[in-house]
Amino acid sequence: HCETADRSYLPCDAAARGGARPSSSVVAHLSCGPHGQLAAAAGRSIFLLALGASAPRRRLRAAAAVSSLVHAPKRRLLCAAGYGGVSVWEGFGLGEAPAR
């Protein structure tokens, strides 16, 4: 569940579910690193994915809703931009955010 993501609501009989409609988070951005690293952004959340895995490797939080997501291979960075500025992580997201 990603509370900051846009939602897509599925048609159903809401009354049969106690009034709640099922929904899914909308993945707005994907980025693929030089060695197959995958990152997906939904709202402020960024999920590091591994092929064949049943769950994300790690969940990162950006400063604001992500409007651009990119791997920077020369410095091994994962960068997410939004209206709150830019969030950067080392190791393509597996490391910490570098000091400012």
C-alpha positions, -999 to +999 in steps of 0.1 A: +000+000+000+013+034-009-007+062+008+008+091-012+002+076-047-026+084-071-052+056-070-070+036-097-104+024-085-117-009-098-154-013-107-172-036-082-202-039-061-191-016-033-221-025-011-210-061-011-176-050+003-190-028+031-189+003+010-151+002+003-140+001-033-107-018-041-080+003-056-044+001-068-015+025-066-006+041-099+031+037-108+039+071-125+076+066-133+100+037-139+138+038-143+162+011-153+199+013-143+229+002-164+230-033-148+192-040-148+184-022-115+147-012-115+131+016-096+094+025-096+079+057-082+043+061-069+036+093-051+065+101-027+075+064-025+102+048-047+104+011-047+136-008-057+127-039-076+144-071-084+133-094-113+115-124-100+112-111-064+078-112-048+084-080-028+105-048-034+141-048-022+137-014-005+113+015-002+126+051-003+108+083+005+113+114-017+108+150-005+076+152-025+056+134-052+080+122-078+078+138-113+110+124-127+131+094-118+166+086-132+196+064-126+229+084-130+254+056-139+287+075-137+282+083-100+259+053-092+231+075-081+193+072-081+177+107-085+141+117-079+128+151-087+095+168-077+081+201-066+099+196-033+133+196-049+156+166-058+162+135-036+194+116-043+206+082-031+240+065-036+244+029-048+214+033-072+192+036-041+208+009-019+231+034-002+223+064+019+215+099+007+248+118+002+256+147+024+245+181+011 
